[in-house]
Amino acid sequence: MNRTLADLKAYGKGYMRNRSGAFFAFIFPVILILIFGAIFSNTGTKTTLNVQNLDKDALGNDSPESARLIAGLKRTGALEIKMIPSDVNIDDYIRDNSLSVALQIPYGFNYSVDHNILANVTVKGDPTQGSFGVVIGVVSAVVNQRNIELLYGSAKILVHAQNIGSEQFRYIDFFIPGMIGFIVLTSPMFSMASVCAEYRGRGYFKLLASTPLTKSEWLISKILWYVLLMFSSIALMYVVGVGVYGARVAITPLAILLIMTGTFLFTSLGMFLGIFVSNPESAAAIANAIGFPMMFLSGTFFPIEQMPDFMQKVAGVLPLTYLTQGLRATMVLGNEVTAAVDLVIVLVVGIVFFVLAARAMSWKGK
């Protein structure tokens, strides 16, 4: 028994000295409970609903019935209302802004209600997103309450649901771009953080300094390796997704550029993190502490609009958010404008981390 206890004590000390082991034992569970608790508790969370009101009076103001409907939606406390200009095509607006759900109040809505004519409001959205169901439920409840006020329960206003696009997409179609972003984050960043820490700790950089190889050349070679690795991994995942599950996602030129720039960004970030520690375990712990929250807060697995407001603000500064958003825009929705904007953001952030890593890396030893 004494030998068992002695071995237990020795192994426990060794395990706790390993930063990665301590991270997964104590820090990672806390991160998960904080993230998932905030997402699923729905405390104070509002779903954003973009509304286009086409029913105006002679002065250009909202008609009484349309204003009543919008006010009723606001009073529920479940929705954050944002208005869409009445002079734009709502379908184009949805595509250009990659909206998951929107409400359109048609021209003549007030007249129909006043003259006992059946009136419709249309909820346009992506049925695979949880926010679509939330909006349908809230809008239906507000409309039903108004119907009760008008005709003691006989429906005068109906809620019509319309898919966001002409083609019905499934969850797997939106999941694959998110998984591509997940893969582009994990392997380059985690691996390069450990590699740079090991090279620094063992003095490999000092040996490399005696060769004709420059820092930039060494960095670029690693980026090129992970670009090739990512394309091989993603190609395999794409074949499985399409062949086994019948996913309908397109590998577009912008998707290829996003994968390349995303790999560039997260390889550079991994380098930047790894050059400040001298052992792979510490580097892994740092990379995990940054990478895992980014996985769950960037819309990879959960729609960002379902998160609390403060978490949506955090998601807005995470580079993986723009990579995942851009991939979905070009691969699923065909929204090349949004994808191009996200590509520029990912590229700029990648350049920043590459420059920081190149400047901070010591090529003469520890």
C-alpha positions as CSV (number, residue, x, y, z in Angstrom):
1,M,0.0,0.0,0.0
2,N,2.8,2.4,0.8
3,R,4.4,1.8,-2.6
4,T,1.0,2.4,-4.2
5,L,0.6,5.7,-2.3
6,A,4.1,6.7,-3.1
7,D,3.6,6.1,-6.8
8,L,0.2,7.9,-6.7
9,K,1.9,10.9,-5.2
10,A,4.7,10.9,-7.7
11,Y,2.4,10.4,-10.7
12,G,0.0,13.2,-9.4
13,K,2.9,15.6,-9.1
14,G,4.1,14.8,-12.6
15,Y,0.6,15.1,-14.0
16,M,-0.1,18.5,-12.4
17,R,3.3,19.8,-13.7
18,N,1.9,19.1,-17.2
19,R,0.1,22.3,-18.2
20,S,-2.0,20.5,-20.8
21,G,-3.2,17.9,-18.3
22,A,-4.1,20.5,-15.7
23,F,-6.0,22.5,-18.4
24,F,-8.2,19.6,-19.4
25,A,-8.8,18.5,-15.8
26,F,-9.8,21.9,-14.3
27,I,-9.9,24.8,-16.7
28,F,-11.6,23.2,-19.8
29,P,-14.7,21.9,-17.8
30,V,-15.1,25.4,-16.4
31,I,-14.9,26.9,-19.9
32,L,-17.5,24.5,-21.2
33,I,-20.0,25.1,-18.4
34,L,-19.7,28.8,-18.8
35,I,-20.2,28.8,-22.5
36,F,-22.9,26.2,-22.7
37,G,-24.6,27.6,-19.7
38,A,-24.7,31.0,-21.2
39,I,-26.0,29.7,-24.6
40,F,-28.7,27.4,-23.3
41,S,-29.9,29.3,-20.2
42,N,-31.2,32.0,-22.5
43,T,-31.1,34.5,-19.7
44,G,-31.7,37.9,-21.1
45,T,-31.1,36.6,-24.7
46,K,-33.0,38.3,-27.5
47,T,-33.3,37.0,-31.1
48,T,-32.7,39.7,-33.7
49,L,-35.6,40.1,-36.1
50,N,-35.2,42.3,-39.2
51,V,-38.5,43.8,-40.2
52,Q,-39.5,45.4,-43.5
53,N,-42.7,47.4,-43.3
54,L,-44.2,48.2,-46.7
55,D,-47.5,49.4,-45.3
56,K,-47.2,53.2,-45.0
57,D,-49.6,56.1,-44.8
58,A,-49.7,59.1,-47.1
59,L,-47.0,60.8,-45.0
60,G,-44.6,57.8,-45.1
61,N,-45.3,56.8,-41.5
62,D,-46.2,53.2,-40.4
63,S,-49.8,52.4,-40.8
64,P,-51.7,51.9,-37.5
65,E,-52.0,48.1,-37.8
66,S,-48.4,47.6,-38.9
67,A,-47.2,49.9,-36.0
68,R,-49.4,47.9,-33.6
69,L,-47.8,44.6,-34.8
70,I,-44.3,45.9,-34.5
71,A,-45.0,47.4,-31.0
72,G,-46.5,44.0,-30.0
73,L,-43.3,42.2,-31.1
74,K,-41.2,44.6,-29.1
75,R,-43.3,44.2,-26.0
76,T,-42.7,40.4,-25.9
77,G,-39.1,41.1,-24.8
78,A,-38.0,38.1,-26.9
79,L,-37.0,40.0,-30.0
80,E,-34.7,42.8,-30.9
81,I,-36.3,44.6,-33.8
82,K,-34.2,46.1,-36.6
83,M,-35.9,47.8,-39.5
84,I,-35.1,47.0,-43.2
85,P,-35.6,50.0,-45.6
86,S,-38.9,49.8,-47.4
87,D,-37.3,50.7,-50.8
88,V,-35.1,47.6,-51.1
89,N,-35.9,44.1,-52.3
90,I,-36.1,42.0,-49.1
91,D,-34.9,38.8,-50.8
92,D,-31.8,40.5,-52.1
93,Y,-31.3,42.2,-48.7
94,I,-31.5,38.8,-46.9
95,R,-28.9,37.3,-49.3
96,D,-26.6,40.3,-49.2
97,N,-26.6,40.4,-45.4
98,S,-26.8,36.6,-44.8
99,L,-29.8,37.0,-42.5
100,S,-31.2,33.9,-40.9
101,V,-34.7,35.3,-40.5
102,A,-36.7,38.4,-41.4
103,L,-40.3,39.6,-41.3
104,Q,-42.1,41.4,-44.1
105,I,-45.4,43.4,-43.6
106,P,-46.9,43.8,-47.0
107,Y,-48.5,46.9,-48.7
108,G,-52.2,47.1,-47.9
109,F,-51.9,45.3,-44.6
110,N,-53.9,47.9,-42.6
111,Y,-56.5,48.2,-45.4
112,S,-57.0,44.4,-45.3
113,V,-57.5,44.3,-41.6
114,D,-59.9,47.2,-41.5
115,H,-62.0,45.8,-44.4
116,N,-62.2,42.2,-43.1
117,I,-59.9,40.9,-45.8
118,L,-57.5,38.1,-45.0
119,A,-54.0,39.7,-44.4
120,N,-50.7,37.9,-44.4
121,V,-47.3,38.7,-42.9
122,T,-44.3,36.7,-44.1
123,V,-41.5,35.3,-42.1
124,K,-38.6,34.6,-44.4
125,G,-35.7,32.6,-43.1
126,D,-33.5,29.5,-42.8
127,P,-35.5,26.7,-41.2
128,T,-32.3,25.0,-40.1
129,Q,-31.5,27.9,-37.7
130,G,-33.0,27.9,-34.3
131,S,-33.9,31.6,-34.5
132,F,-36.3,30.8,-37.3
133,G,-38.5,28.7,-35.0
134,V,-38.3,31.3,-32.3
135,V,-39.5,34.1,-34.6
136,I,-42.3,32.0,-36.0
137,G,-43.5,31.3,-32.5
138,V,-43.3,34.9,-31.2
139,V,-44.9,36.4,-34.4
140,S,-47.7,33.8,-34.3
141,A,-48.4,34.6,-30.7
142,V,-48.6,38.3,-31.3
143,V,-50.8,37.8,-34.4
144,N,-53.1,35.4,-32.6
145,Q,-53.6,37.9,-29.8
146,R,-54.6,40.6,-32.4
147,N,-57.0,38.2,-34.1
148,I,-58.7,37.6,-30.8
149,E,-59.1,41.4,-30.3
150,L,-60.5,41.8,-33.8
151,L,-62.9,38.9,-34.3
152,Y,-63.0,36.9,-31.0
153,G,-60.6,34.3,-32.3
154,S,-61.4,34.1,-36.0
155,A,-58.2,34.6,-38.0
156,K,-57.9,37.7,-40.1
157,I,-54.1,37.8,-40.1
158,L,-52.1,34.8,-41.0
159,V,-48.4,34.2,-40.6
160,H,-46.8,32.7,-43.8
161,A,-43.4,31.0,-43.6
162,Q,-41.0,31.2,-46.5
163,N,-37.6,29.5,-46.9
164,I,-34.7,31.9,-47.1
165,G,-33.8,30.7,-50.6
166,S,-35.3,28.9,-53.5
167,E,-33.5,25.6,-52.5
168,Q,-34.2,23.8,-49.2
169,F,-31.0,23.4,-47.3
170,R,-30.5,20.9,-44.5
171,Y,-28.4,21.1,-41.3
172,I,-25.6,19.2,-42.9
173,D,-25.2,21.8,-45.6
174,F,-24.6,24.5,-42.9
175,F,-22.6,22.2,-40.7
176,I,-19.9,21.3,-43.2
177,P,-18.5,24.9,-43.6
178,G,-18.5,25.2,-39.8
179,M,-16.5,22.0,-39.6
180,I,-14.1,23.3,-42.2
181,G,-13.5,26.4,-40.1
182,F,-13.0,24.1,-37.0
183,I,-10.4,22.0,-38.8
184,V,-8.5,25.1,-40.1
185,L,-8.4,26.4,-36.5
186,T,-7.3,23.3,-34.6
187,S,-4.5,21.5,-36.5
188,P,-2.3,24.6,-37.6
189,M,-2.7,26.6,-34.4
190,F,-2.3,23.8,-31.8
191,S,0.5,22.1,-33.7
192,M,2.5,25.2,-34.4
193,A,2.3,26.5,-30.8
194,S,3.8,23.2,-29.6
195,V,6.5,23.1,-32.4
196,C,7.6,26.7,-31.8
197,A,7.8,26.1,-28.0
198,E,9.8,22.9,-28.5
199,Y,12.2,24.6,-31.0
200,R,12.7,27.5,-28.5
201,G,13.2,25.2,-25.5
202,R,15.7,22.9,-27.1
203,G,17.6,25.6,-28.9
204,Y,16.7,24.4,-32.4
205,F,16.3,28.0,-33.5
206,K,19.9,28.7,-32.7
207,L,20.9,25.8,-34.9
208,L,18.7,27.1,-37.7
209,A,20.4,30.5,-37.4
210,S,23.6,28.9,-38.6
211,T,22.0,27.8,-41.9
212,P,21.1,30.0,-44.9
213,L,17.4,29.6,-44.0
214,T,15.7,32.8,-42.9
215,K,13.0,33.3,-40.3
216,S,10.5,34.3,-43.0
217,E,11.4,31.3,-45.1
218,W,10.9,28.9,-42.1
219,L,7.6,30.5,-41.3
220,I,6.3,30.3,-44.9
221,S,7.4,26.7,-45.3
222,K,5.2,25.8,-42.2
223,I,2.3,27.7,-43.6
224,L,2.6,26.0,-47.0
225,W,2.7,22.6,-45.2
226,Y,-0.5,23.3,-43.3
227,V,-2.3,24.6,-46.4
228,L,-1.5,21.3,-48.2
229,L,-2.6,19.4,-45.1
230,M,-5.8,21.3,-44.7
231,F,-6.8,20.8,-48.4
232,S,-6.2,17.1,-48.1
233,S,-8.2,16.8,-44.9
234,I,-11.1,19.0,-46.1
235,A,-11.2,17.1,-49.4
236,L,-11.7,13.9,-47.5
237,M,-14.4,15.4,-45.3
238,Y,-16.2,16.9,-48.3
239,V,-16.3,13.6,-50.1
240,V,-17.8,11.9,-47.1
241,G,-20.3,14.7,-46.5
242,V,-21.5,14.7,-50.1
243,G,-21.2,10.9,-50.7
244,V,-22.7,9.7,-47.4
245,Y,-25.1,12.5,-46.4
246,G,-25.9,14.1,-49.8
247,A,-24.7,17.5,-48.6
248,R,-25.2,20.3,-51.1
249,V,-22.3,22.7,-50.6
250,A,-20.1,24.2,-53.4
251,I,-16.3,24.5,-53.4
252,T,-16.0,28.0,-54.8
253,P,-12.9,30.0,-55.6
254,L,-13.7,32.2,-52.6
255,A,-14.0,29.1,-50.4
256,I,-10.5,28.0,-51.5
257,L,-9.1,31.4,-50.8
258,L,-10.8,31.5,-47.3
259,I,-9.3,28.1,-46.5
260,M,-5.9,29.3,-47.5
261,T,-6.1,32.6,-45.6
262,G,-7.6,30.9,-42.6
263,T,-4.8,28.4,-42.5
264,F,-2.3,31.3,-42.9
265,L,-4.0,33.1,-40.0
266,F,-4.1,30.2,-37.5
267,T,-0.7,28.9,-38.3
268,S,0.7,32.4,-37.7
269,L,-1.3,32.7,-34.4
270,G,0.1,29.3,-33.3
271,M,3.6,30.5,-34.0
272,F,3.0,33.7,-32.1
273,L,1.7,31.8,-29.0
274,G,4.5,29.2,-29.1
275,I,7.4,31.6,-29.1
276,F,6.7,32.9,-25.6
277,V,7.0,29.6,-23.8
278,S,9.8,27.0,-23.7
279,N,7.9,23.7,-23.5
280,P,5.2,22.1,-25.6
281,E,2.9,21.4,-22.7
282,S,2.6,25.1,-21.8
283,A,2.1,26.0,-25.4
284,A,-0.7,23.4,-25.7
285,A,-2.4,24.8,-22.6
286,I,-2.3,28.4,-23.9
287,A,-3.5,27.3,-27.4
288,N,-6.3,25.3,-25.8
289,A,-7.3,28.2,-23.6
290,I,-7.7,30.4,-26.7
291,G,-8.8,27.8,-29.2
292,F,-11.6,26.0,-27.4
293,P,-13.7,29.1,-26.5
294,M,-13.2,30.3,-30.1
295,M,-14.7,27.0,-31.4
296,F,-17.9,27.4,-29.5
297,L,-18.3,31.2,-29.8
298,S,-17.8,31.6,-33.5
299,G,-21.0,30.0,-34.8
300,T,-19.3,26.7,-35.7
301,F,-21.8,24.6,-33.8
302,F,-24.4,27.1,-32.5
303,P,-26.0,30.1,-34.3
304,I,-24.5,33.3,-32.9
305,E,-27.9,35.0,-32.8
306,Q,-29.0,32.5,-30.1
307,M,-26.2,33.5,-27.8
308,P,-26.6,36.3,-25.2
309,D,-25.8,39.8,-26.3
310,F,-22.4,39.9,-24.6
311,M,-21.3,36.6,-26.2
312,Q,-22.4,37.9,-29.6
313,K,-20.1,40.9,-29.0
314,V,-17.2,38.5,-28.1
315,A,-18.0,36.5,-31.3
316,G,-17.7,39.7,-33.3
317,V,-14.0,40.0,-32.5
318,L,-13.0,36.4,-33.0
319,P,-11.3,35.6,-36.4
320,L,-12.9,32.2,-36.6
321,T,-16.3,33.9,-36.8
322,Y,-15.5,35.6,-40.1
323,L,-13.9,32.5,-41.5
324,T,-17.0,30.4,-40.7
325,Q,-19.4,33.1,-41.8
326,G,-17.5,33.6,-45.1
327,L,-17.4,29.9,-45.8
328,R,-21.2,29.5,-45.3
329,A,-21.9,32.6,-47.3
330,T,-20.1,31.3,-50.4
331,M,-20.5,27.6,-50.1
332,V,-24.2,27.5,-49.1
333,L,-25.9,30.8,-49.7
334,G,-24.0,32.0,-52.8
335,N,-23.4,35.4,-51.2
336,E,-20.0,36.3,-52.7
337,V,-20.1,39.9,-51.4
338,T,-20.2,38.8,-47.7
339,A,-17.6,36.1,-48.3
340,A,-15.3,38.6,-49.9
341,V,-15.6,41.0,-47.0
342,D,-14.9,38.1,-44.5
343,L,-11.9,37.0,-46.7
344,V,-10.3,40.5,-46.4
345,I,-10.9,40.5,-42.6
346,V,-9.3,37.1,-42.2
347,L,-6.3,38.0,-44.4
348,V,-5.7,41.3,-42.5
349,V,-5.7,39.5,-39.1
350,G,-3.5,36.8,-40.5
351,I,-0.9,39.4,-41.8
352,V,-0.9,41.0,-38.3
353,F,-0.1,37.8,-36.5
354,F,2.5,36.7,-39.1
355,V,4.3,40.0,-38.7
356,L,4.1,39.8,-34.9
357,A,5.4,36.2,-34.9
358,A,8.3,37.1,-37.3
359,R,9.3,40.0,-35.2
360,A,9.0,38.3,-31.8
361,M,10.7,35.1,-32.8
362,S,14.4,34.9,-31.7
363,W,16.6,33.2,-34.4
364,K,19.6,33.1,-32.1
365,G,18.5,30.7,-29.4
366,K,16.2,31.0,-26.3
